Amino acid sequence: MSPEQVDILILGSGQGGKLLAWHMGQAGKRTVVVERRWVGGSCPNIACMPSKNEIWGARIGHLARRAAHFGTLTGPVSTDMARVRQREREMVDREIAFHLDRYKATGVELVMGPGRFIAPKTIEVQMNDGATRVFAGSQVFPQPRLARGDSGYSRSRRCGSVDPHRGARARLPTVSSRHP
């Protein structure tokens, strides 16, 4: 199978991948983003934003229960978890719609399916519909030398701990001592 040639080829639609893709698309570069599962990455879908939604819901409940301590009288306080989950789902749906609109507006092609490097600057994608596509890019992100395993690249256990100058296994200093 002959690879489809693109200017910019990005593996992963998370924070770095999507912003780079949208910028390159706006600059007129033929850009393809390969995403295994979550449009926009895990943060707006299952990680950061949904968990913050639940944390803020719990915080509001806590404050309402303690309102009398501050001179505000309230009645009984309870949490409707079905409503919390509905609010979370609505937020995630808005985020996905925003991301899909940005891909369309910038002319970037979002390809859904797991991708893996099969050669330098060449990624094979097993599309979610069962088809296989192969892309070769003039520029590829992350850099192929960081490629590890079938997933196409190695994600470290902590955000921001990949040093492109030393490779995926290098650890950068931790900004906060609260995180192990």
BAVOLO-399207 format. One record per residue (C-alpha): x, y, z. Coordinates in steps of 0.2 Angstrom, whole numbers. Example, Ala and Ser with C-alpha at 12.3 -4.5 7.8 and 13.67 -1.06 7.14 Angstrom:
2
{{62,-22,39}}
{{68,-5,36}}
END
This chain:
180
{{0,0,0}}
{{7,17,-5}}
{{7,30,9}}
{{-4,46,7}}
{{8,60,7}}
{{5,75,19}}
{{14,90,25}}
{{11,87,44}}
{{7,71,52}}
{{2,71,70}}
{{0,55,81}}
{{-13,60,95}}
{{-26,74,96}}
{{-21,79,114}}
{{-17,97,119}}
{{0,98,109}}
{{-6,89,94}}
{{-23,98,91}}
{{-15,115,93}}
{{-1,112,82}}
{{-13,104,69}}
{{-25,118,69}}
{{-11,131,67}}
{{-3,121,53}}
{{-20,119,44}}
{{-23,137,45}}
{{-6,140,38}}
{{-11,130,22}}
{{-2,114,26}}
{{-10,97,22}}
{{-11,91,40}}
{{-18,74,47}}
{{-20,70,65}}
{{-22,51,70}}
{{-32,48,86}}
{{-35,31,93}}
{{-50,35,103}}
{{-53,52,111}}
{{-57,68,100}}
{{-46,81,109}}
{{-37,69,120}}
{{-41,61,136}}
{{-42,78,146}}
{{-59,84,139}}
{{-66,67,138}}
{{-62,56,153}}
{{-48,65,163}}
{{-46,83,168}}
{{-62,91,164}}
{{-75,77,169}}
{{-65,75,186}}
{{-65,94,189}}
{{-84,94,186}}
{{-87,81,199}}
{{-75,89,211}}
{{-83,106,209}}
{{-100,98,212}}
{{-94,90,228}}
{{-87,107,233}}
{{-103,116,230}}
{{-112,103,241}}
{{-99,105,255}}
{{-101,124,255}}
{{-120,122,255}}
{{-120,110,270}}
{{-108,122,279}}
{{-118,138,274}}
{{-125,140,292}}
{{-107,142,299}}
{{-106,158,288}}
{{-123,164,293}}
{{-133,158,278}}
{{-148,147,281}}
{{-152,133,270}}
{{-163,118,270}}
{{-157,100,268}}
{{-144,98,255}}
{{-142,82,244}}
{{-133,78,228}}
{{-142,72,212}}
{{-128,61,204}}
{{-138,58,189}}
{{-139,77,186}}
{{-120,78,190}}
{{-116,65,177}}
{{-129,73,164}}
{{-119,90,167}}
{{-103,81,164}}
{{-109,73,148}}
{{-116,89,141}}
{{-99,97,145}}
{{-90,83,136}}
{{-102,84,121}}
{{-99,103,119}}
{{-80,100,120}}
{{-80,86,106}}
{{-91,97,95}}
{{-79,112,98}}
{{-64,101,93}}
{{-73,94,77}}
{{-78,112,72}}
{{-60,117,74}}
{{-54,103,63}}
{{-66,107,50}}
{{-63,126,51}}
{{-44,123,49}}
{{-45,110,36}}
{{-36,97,46}}
{{-41,79,43}}
{{-44,69,59}}
{{-42,50,57}}
{{-49,39,70}}
{{-40,23,74}}
{{-24,17,82}}
{{-8,22,73}}
{{9,15,74}}
{{26,20,66}}
{{30,7,52}}
{{45,18,46}}
{{52,35,49}}
{{39,48,46}}
{{26,34,41}}
{{11,29,51}}
{{-1,15,48}}
{{-18,17,55}}
{{-31,3,58}}
{{-46,14,55}}
{{-61,11,67}}
{{-71,6,52}}
{{-59,-9,49}}
{{-49,-1,34}}
{{-31,2,35}}
{{-23,19,29}}
{{-4,23,28}}
{{2,41,29}}
{{19,48,26}}
{{23,66,32}}
{{36,79,28}}
{{35,83,47}}
{{29,70,60}}
{{25,73,78}}
{{30,66,90}}
{{47,63,82}}
{{49,45,76}}
{{64,42,86}}
{{53,43,102}}
{{42,29,95}}
{{40,14,106}}
{{29,-2,104}}
{{13,-4,95}}
{{4,11,101}}
{{16,22,90}}
{{24,32,104}}
{{27,31,123}}
{{17,41,135}}
{{25,44,151}}
{{16,42,168}}
{{17,61,171}}
{{11,76,160}}
{{26,85,153}}
{{39,73,158}}
{{45,69,140}}
{{61,78,135}}
{{62,78,116}}
{{81,81,117}}
{{84,66,128}}
{{70,54,123}}
{{54,47,131}}
{{62,39,146}}
{{70,55,153}}
{{62,63,168}}
{{61,82,169}}
{{61,91,186}}
{{44,91,195}}
{{37,108,197}}
{{26,104,213}}
{{32,93,227}}
{{13,88,229}}
{{15,76,214}}
{{26,60,216}}
END
